[in-house]
Amino acid sequence: MDEEPHHHLALRNDFAKVFAVQVSPGDSIVLHRHDQDTIAIAIGNQTVTVGVPGKPDIHQMNADAQVRLQRSGYVHSTRVDGATPYHTVAVELLRPQANFRNLCAAVLASEPLHCSTTPAKLSSASSSDPLLESDQTRVRLVRVRPHRSMNLTGSSDSDDASRLIVVLDAASISADSPKELEKALRPGDFVWLDGGHQPARVFRNTSSKEVRFVDIAFLRVP
């Protein structure tokens, strides 16, 4: 992906490489290979044609906020068929992954769901949907209710994990301190949170509609 001209590297650390991918209508992502397992997050609806060498082209619709898993070794091109730009955040997982499984969403086609029957913790400010996990990584979709805020530390069952927050709707973030100004977040922006002890970070929804983000937790593996 580093060599594909529409993939712009925005972050690299020990856990992941994060690419911002934006393509104009009628343009194409050229043929490229995924060297590592990659989580792709659609920012807005996408109408595309996916080309895989030796196979018929696939015409598909990726819905806004859809999370896809592109496995290591996957080779493809993507043509943008719709009238709006294609916008994706691609998160390349740098640690080897084992035992990917669906949670409460069919990210892996034809694979069963493993959705817990235990009720999730209720919150007046937010709700979350577990989507996908491996032994090393967990992905969930979080919704923050109108005019509410949530603390991004202490908001997950993986609080000691490093996490990537990928924003799907306009919002803002700040430290839990009046000394730090809020930072505006646009769809496709992301925030990295180091694991362990860190200053509290507050995600704020000042709009009259719910706002969403994808939370990718990089679990501490014994």
N, C-alpha and C positions, 0 to 999 in steps of 0.2 A: 504493500500500500504506500510505502514511502516514495515510490517512483511514479505513482499515478498522479497526474497534474491537478486533479480536482480535490485530492486529499491533502489538507493543510494541517500539519502537525501543530497542535496547540499546547500539548502537555506531554511530558515523559517523566516517569519515575520508576521505582523498582517494581511497581505493580502493573502499570498500564501505559499505553500510548493512546492519546486522545486526538482524533482527527475531526476537524470541522470540514464537512463536505457540502458544497453548494454548486449546483449545476443549473444553467439556464434552460428554458424549454427548447426542445429540439436538439440540444447538445447531448453528449454521451460521456459517461465514465468509461475510459478505455479498458481493454482486457487487462486484468491484474490478478494476482494471487494473494490469498490471505495466509501468511506464514504462521499466524497464531489464531486461536479461537477469538472471535470478535463479536461483541454485542453492538448491534446497529439500532439506533433509536430514531424514528421518523419524527421530524418537526414539521407538522402540517401534512395534509393528504398528498399522496404521491401516485401518479399513474406512470408506469414504466414498462419497458420491455427488457427482460434479463436474458443475456446470451451466455450460454455455456458451451465450450467447444465440444462438438460431436453430438449435441442434443438440439431438439427444436427450440426456438425462442419461446420464452414464457412471458405472456402479457399479464401484468398483475397490478393490483391496487394495494398500496401500503397505507393503512389508515393513520391519521394523526396519533402520535404517542405509541404506535405499534413498536414492540421490541422483537427483534429477530436475532437468532444466533447463527453466525456464519462460521462454520468449522474450519479448523486448520487445514490447509491444502485446497480450499475452495477457490476455483478460478472462474471469473465471470466478467462480463461487461454490463452496463446499464444505460439504456437510452431513455431520456425524459420525454414522455409522450404528452403529458398534460400541458395546460396553458400557464401553469405557475411554476416557479423555480423549485427544484428538488433540494431539500435541506435535510441532512442527516448528521448525527453525531455518532462516530464509529469509535468504539472503545476496544482496542486490541489488548487482550489479556496476556501479560508477559510470563506469568507463572503457568506451568503445566496444569491442566484442568482434568478432573476425574469425575465420572458419574453425574453428568448433567441430567437433570430431571425437571419436568414441568411441576410447578406448584399449583396455583389457581388460575393459570392461563395456558392455552395450548400453543406455547412458543415452539415446541418441538412437535411437528406434525406427526400424527399417527401414534404418538406416545401418550400413555395415560396421565391423568392429573393426580397429584399428590397434595391435595388441598386439605389442610387440617380441619377437623371437625371441632376443635377447641375454639371457642369464641375469641376474637381478637380483643385486645385491650381497647376499651372505648375512650374516646377523647372528644371534648367539645370543640376542639380546634381542627382536627384532621382525621383522616382515615387512610388505610393503606391496604393494597392488594399484593400479596406475594406472587411473583410471576415465574421465576426460574432460579434454580440453584445448582451448583456443583459442590464438591467437597471443599472448594477453595473460595467460592464466590456466591453471593446471594443478590438477587435483583427484585426490587419491589416498586410499585407505582404508588405515590403518595398524593393525596388530595388535601389541600388546605382550604377550609371553608371561608366564605366572604368575610372580610374585615377581621380576620383572626391571624394569630401568629403562632409559630411553633419553634421550640428550641431544637436545633439540629443535633445537639449533644444530649444524650438521655432520651432520644426519641426512637431508639431502635433496640432490638434484642441483640444487636452486635455492637454495643457501644465502644468496645475496645478495638474494633476494626477500623482500618482506614477506609474512607468512603468517598465516592464521587457522586455529586448531586448534579443531575442534568435537568435544566429548567425547560418546561414545556409551555408555560404561560408567563406573561410579564408579572414580576414581583420585585421584592427587594430583600437585602440581607444586611445584617449589621452584627457587631458584637453586642453582647448584653451589657452595654455601657453607654451612658449619654455622651462620652467623650469621642466616640467613633461615629462618623456620619454613615448613614445608610447608603448602600450601593445598589443602584438599579440593576435589575436582571431582565434580560430579554429572552425570548424563546431561542433555545440553542446554546445559551450561556451555561457554564458549569462552574462548580465550586469543589475544590479538593479539601477534604478534612482528614488530617493525620490522626492515626489511632492513638489511644491512650489519653492522658491528661492534656487538655487544650482549653483555651478560652471558649466560653459559650458563644454559639452563633445562632442568631434568631432570623428565621425565614418569615417574611411578613407579606400578607395578602391585604392590600388596601382597596381592592376592587369589590364590586358587588356580585362577582361570580367566583366560583371556586377556581383555584389555580393548582397546577399539577407539576410534579417533578419525578424523575426516575432516580432511585437511590440504589447505587451499586456498592455493596459492602465486600471488602476484601478480607476474608476471615482469617483469623490466626489459627494455623493448623499445627497441632502438636508435633 
